[in-house]
Every structure is written in structure tokens, then in C-alpha cells.
């Protein structure tokens, strides 16, 4: 089945590391934007697309009022064939959720929340440009639990400027005390055009070196494993049965429909991405990019995405089913190289990355491009 992604580009304050499509101080356009989302959703009515995951991402979807969220979600349910057991996720910032809003999320139809904790050190949160504190995250988490949410994901960021192993350990400990069903861990990379890049150029912050970055990644992997979480993807950990069904679609190369500014879609070999400018999007759903993926590119994509799944990996049967040829015949040099050096494991029915390759995964994955 297909996954549906809804991009909500509004936020109260753009974080210092953020290079996503997000616009602070534009919430006044939210009603018009949601109307546009409904119209775009209606354009899919005759396509009879079945979907079993819906994901509201951003930006900060939780800053919309519940009437706006309900309007968009109802339009999706009305114009797509949505599975009764669909996973329906909303991303939330801890500083934007009240007791009433948490209850409304549940009533509207959301059954999973991805909460952007990032850190449990207030000094780090301030540097990141987040609008919340560690206590805000804990309070928000309890509000969501009390509202009946049984599937909550928390984000944890590492390699933050000024962060050390002691503060990372403290954040991990406080996160684990909450016992979320899912944890996403992201190493901070300073992206071009962000405030962090300017701060780096001015010497106000320093970027983590490769060794410290690797040590922090290894610490997180080991700590979460010891706490009972399975690392099912390079950056994602879950209790059994709580893997992100929506994100797995991306890694397995399944189809997905992207609604909203900057949202990307994959339908068969067709790819298109809406423009990031919300005014142009609302006028005519303008695309910045539209193309058909070649068979060769599709095979490469299959490998470097599916190999991110640490347990499922790249299925030999699925590859041959999709492309009519074996992985070994398409990528003989890459397979020989990385099975020989121990970075790639042949499990009989699939290839998976060896644990020692997780941190340097790009070294392996780039050979399949």
C-alpha cells in the first residue's frame, strides 16, 4: 500500500540547524494553506489509491489548530482508500501541545505522535534554537499518554556543538525513563545556509570531529540496545512491533504521495516534488522537479535505501521480482568488495550491513550508486 505524507511548513521559530522547508511567523496563512491541501487531496479522488500510513510532518504540524488538522485529515480519508488499521502520525513540538490539544489529536484520528525532544539539556536546546525545555518535553509526553496515545516516538540529537558524553548520557537516560515505543537518533550536521553555518564561520561554535561523532553514535546504539530497543534502521530504534511503518515505506521503495509545499511523491517510476514556496504551491501545486526514474537508478536506489534497514536489508527475491535480474549480476564488484571486507553480510535470502559498517555506511552504500 501507499503512504501519504502531509507537509506543514509553519513553525513558531526556525531552529539554528534547520534547512527544511519551514516558515516562522507565517501562521496567518495556515487556513488558506489547509484549503489548498484539501484541494490537492481531492485531485487524487479518481486515482483510487489505497494507503495504510499517513504522516503529518513539518515544520511544526502541532501548531495548527485542531479544526485545521481535522479538515485536512478528513479530506485524505475521504479521497483515498485508507486502511482501518492505518498508522496516522503527527509530528509535535513539546512547546505547542496543551492538555486539550493532546486529547483532540486522539479524537481527530491520530494514533502516533513523533515528539521532537532533541535533547534533555536546556543549554543545548537553547543553542539549537528550540522553543521548549526538557521539562516541557516530559510534561508534553505525559499529556499525550494521558490522552491515550500508546505509540510515541521521541527524537534524540547527538553531536550538538558543546555537547559531551556526559550530557549525551544524561539526555539518553532521561529519554529512556519516559519509555517511548520508538526513538529516532540524528547526528547533527551543520548544513549550508543555516544559522549554525554562520555561527561556525564566526567561530562561535565548533563542529564535532569524526572520532567524537562516531563515539557518540556507538554510545547511543549500545545504550538503546541494552535498554531493549531494536535498531531496525541505522538511525531508528523501536520496541517490538512499533517500527515506523510510514518511514519503512521510503526505505523499501514503496509508493508514497506527498501533499503540500516541498513534498515529494513516488508513484511507480514517476517522481515529482512540489515547490517550497507556499504561495506558488497554493496557486497551482507547482512542481520544482518532475521526472521518471530510470531502471538503473531504481536498482541503485533499492540497494542504498534498503540496506539502511539493519535486519530486513536488501531482499534478493524482491530485487529480482522488481527488476528481473539478480543483485549479484547488477552489482558484482560492490558485492564482492564488501562481502570480502566484512562490511556486507550475505544472509542467504538478503544482504545486510555488518554492525561495524553502520557508522561508515556511506562507504558501502556509495558503491551501489
Number of C-alpha atoms within 10 A of each C-alpha: 15 21 27 25 24 25 23 29 25 26 22 19 15 23 22 20 21 19 14 14 19 24 19 14 11 12 15 9 12 17 14 12 23 19 16 22 26 20 16 20 24 16 11 14 15 9 11 10 17 15 22 19 23 26 22 25 19 23 25 25 21 28 21 19 14 17 12 14 22 18 15 21 21 14 18 24 14 13 19 21 17 21 13 8 9 17 21 20 24 22 22 24 23 23 19 19 21 15 14 11 19 26 18 18 25 16 14 15 16 22 19 24 26 23 24 21 27 23 28 25 17 14 13 20 19 14 16 20 16 23 16 17 20 21 13 18 23 17 17 23 24 16 19 24 16 13 18 15 19 15 19 21 27 25 17 22 19 24 23 25 19 13 16 14 14 9 16 22 16 14 21 20 15 16 22 16 10 12 14 21 20 23 28 21 18 17 16 15 16 22 13 12 12 16 19 25 20 15 14 14 11 10 9 11 16 16 16 20 9 10 9 13 18 17 14 20 21 14 16 19 20 13 16 18 14 10 12 12 20 21 21 20 23 21 20 23 24 22 17 12 9 18 21 23 16 22 16 18 17 16 20 22 16 17 19 24 22 21 24 26 29 27 21 22 20 20 13 12 12 13 17 20 22 23 20 19 17 22 15 14 21 19 10 12 22 19 17 14 12 13 10 14 15 11 12 12 12 16 21 19 19 23 25 22 17 24 27 25 21 21 16 16 25 27 21 17 14 16 17 13 11 13 13 10 14 16 22 12 9 14 16 12 12 18 21 12 14 20 16 11 9 14 20 23 18 16 12 8 12 18 23 22 25 16 15 12 18 22 15 12 19 13 13 20 21 12 16 20 16
